[in-house]
Amino acid sequence: MSPFTPAGATSPEATEVPTPPLVHVEDLVVVLGHGRSARTVLDHVDLTVERGGVHGLVGESGSGKSTLAKALVGVHRPASGRISLGGIPLPRRGMRGRRAAGLPRVQLVPQDPWSSLDPRRTVAETIAEAVDPVRARVAPARARISALLEQVRLDADAADRYPHQFSGGQRQRIAVARALAGDPDLLVADEITSALDLTTQAEILDLLADLRARLGLTMLFISHDLAVVREISDEVTVLLHGRVVERGPTESVFARPSDGYTRRLLAADPGSPGFSLEAGPV
């Protein structure tokens, strides 16, 4: 206690409450389907994403990565367990419940921007809807739309073009701009580099790093590409059949994986330090 603190009083340092992580998932179970077709996709999953950090989520197809992303944005409701954003439990009442609870904003950038962008709408119309979902008018949002396009390194004249007039990498930038229009606290990037060539992948990763530095964005970065995850993530969680098999600082997991499945993933990935031509299938 400071010598200037009155007797019996508590110093500010002693009463300061730690800031909760932006994302805290505890014992999460998600079941999809009904009756005999019901299956448990996430099985008692724990996950923590610290503010300002990038958390990588890896695993083969069908491991539950995208299901977890959709649970965070409210598409899938948990069968049990708990999701907290900024220390506030996620309500079960959908987006209206989120707004009423004052939750941090979460935006999802999907794997395939082609299917998520309306081909009948210009880029400006798409982003205007994200800026103001109620009125969705381009004219009053024109300056904001131009600024968002500039943030993702697209020219302002892209606003009046249609999705088919862009390359895959450019459409992914548009999807990122649309997500940024909602001023997110958390950006969930779901396999957003998987369909891109190596050069375009590097450009998107550089863009995300720049956005993180300039905007203070927190990200959950989902990918099956371990080399990409290692490049961008501070922490990593490994999923197998809907269960967490390993988690920790990215470099520690890559250098000293403790689970056999993680070791097999690394051995099968050409971009990883543990790659081996003799490795069997994952």
Buried (B, 14 or more C-beta within 10 A) or exposed (E): EEEEEEEEEEEEEEEEEEEBBBBBBBEBBBBBEEEEEEEBBBBBBEBBBBBEBBBBBBBBEEBBBBBBBBBBBBEBEBBEBEBBBBBBEBBEEEEEEBEEBEBBBBBBBBBBBBEBBEEEBBBBBBBBBBBEEEEBEBEEBBEBBBEBBEBBBBEBEBBEBBBEEBEBBBBBBBBBBBBBBBEBBBBBBBBBBBBBEEEBBBBBBEBBBEBBEEEEBBBBBBBBBBBBBBBBBBBBBBBBBBBBBBBBEBEEBBEEBEBEBBBBBBBBBEBBEBBEEEBEEB
